[in-house]
Amino acid sequence: MAGGEISLPVISASQIHTTMATTECRYMVFSYCFYLRFHQT
């Protein structure tokens, strides 16, 4: 039973990771980081 419970969160985390790896999310993060870095200078 414990194994099944642990498997659920693992799948969820994998889905979230895949979503964050999407081009849209990646572009947003990159833009945000670039904006912060540019403003730091």
N, C-alpha and C positions, 0 to 999 in steps of 0.2 A: 504493500500500500504506500509506503514511504517513497518508493521509487517512482510510482505514478505521480505523486504529489510534486516531486522534484522535477519531473519531466515537463509539467505544465509551465512553470515559470521559465524554464530553459527555452521552450518554444516561443514564449512571449518575448523574452529578451532578444531572441534571434530575429523575430519579426520587427522589433523596434530598431535593431541594428540595421536591418535591410532597408527600412524606411529612411533612416538617417543617411544611408549611403546613396539614396536617390540623387539624381542630378539636381533636382530643385532644391532639396535640403542642403546639398553640398555647395551649391552656388550661393545660397543665403548665408551659410556659415563662412564661406570664403570671402564674400562681400563684407560681412560684418567684421571679420578679422582684419581684412585689408583696410577698412574704414578706421578701425581703432588704431592700427599700426600707422597709418598715414597721419592721423591726428596726433599721435604720440610725438612725431617728429616736429 
